[in-house]
Amino acid sequence: MATPVVHSLREQIREHILEGIVSGRWQPGERIVERRIAAELAVSQTPVREALRELESLRLIESVPNKGVRVRALTAIDLKESYPVRAGLEQVAAELAAPALAEDDTVLRAEVEALYGADRSGDSEAQVRHTVAFHREIVRAAGNSVLLHTWESLGIEVWTTLSIRWLSPEPRSYAEDHQEIVAAFERRAPDIGELLKTHVLSCAPRI
């Protein structure tokens, strides 16, 4: 039986707002009212404010003086910008994590198995969740807290959600690509860092 995923209140609110942006509930330039979201979700304004601050740091929304918080007019270029940075970080992570993951890649295989299920059911939310979890496990296995903190500060899950659900709406499979990465760790591929870097860059939105 799968372990339920527990999200903090701030994360739940962030996902609610993100879903509104992705679905078009809030159009570019439209104001997002903190008080209204709090009332809608029956929560205080504090976690809503925290979620909005996080989304602003990721450049998804912007604060306009005397006009409040508004949705930014995002383009494929905005979504693509984080991928080269992420690819470089994950290249380093893969090289550092290679010895440990060659010995035990259980955490990676578990995420790939979950991805196969998500692919079969066409569950885009699960595809995002397990894709991000797979890459996070590689970065975590590197054993470098600065690397992990920097990687997480990029808002990988948010950008992956937008890339998959906004710019790549057609169903596609993700498990096979990640299974190939697991196989590379298992065979101790000397170019594992370059392989992961290429993989990440291939996921960037096409302009």
C-alpha positions, 0 to 999 in steps of 0.5 A, a space after each residue: 500500500 502506498 504511503 500517503 503524501 503529506 503536504 504542509 498547508 503552505 504547500 497545499 495553498 501554493 498548489 491551489 494558486 498554481 493550479 489556478 494559474 495553469 488552468 487559466 483561472 487567473 490570467 496574466 496581469 490579473 490580481 490575486 487577492 490574498 483575503 479572497 483565497 484565505 476565505 475560499 480555503 477557510 484558512 488564515 491569511 498568513 499561510 496564503 501570504 507565505 505561498 504567494 511570497 514563494 511564488 513571487 520568488 519563483 517569478 510566477 507572480 509579481 507585486 505591483 505598488 498600490 495594485 497588489 499581487 498579479 500573475 506575470 505574463 509567462 513565456 516559454 523562455 521564462 520556463 526554460 531559463 532554470 533548466 541549464 542551471 538545474 542541469 549543471 547542478 544535477 550533473 555534479 550531483 550524479 557524479 557525487 552520488 554515483 558510488 552510493 547509487 551503484 550500491 543501492 538504487 532502491 529509492 530510484 527504482 521505487 520512483 520509476 515503478 510509481 512513474 510506470 503506474 502514473 504513465 499507465 493511468 495518465 495521471 499528470 499530477 503523479 507524473 510530476 510528483 514522482 519525476 521530481 522525487 526521482 531527481 531529488 533522490 539523486 541530489 540527496 544521495 550526493 550528500 552535499 547539503 549546499 547542493 540540495 538547498 540550491 537545487 530545491 531553491 529553484 522551485 523544480 516542482 513548480 516549473 516541472 508542473 508548468 512545463 508538463 501541464 502547460 506547454 506539454 499537454 499531450 500525454 507522454 511516458 516518463 518512466 522509460 527515460 528514468 529507467 535508463 538513468 537507473 540502469 546507467 547508475 547500476 552499470 557505473 557509467 563513467 559519463 553518468 553526470 553528462 547523461 543526467 545533464 543531457 536528460 534534464 536539458 531535453 526536458 526544457 520547453 521547446 521555444 
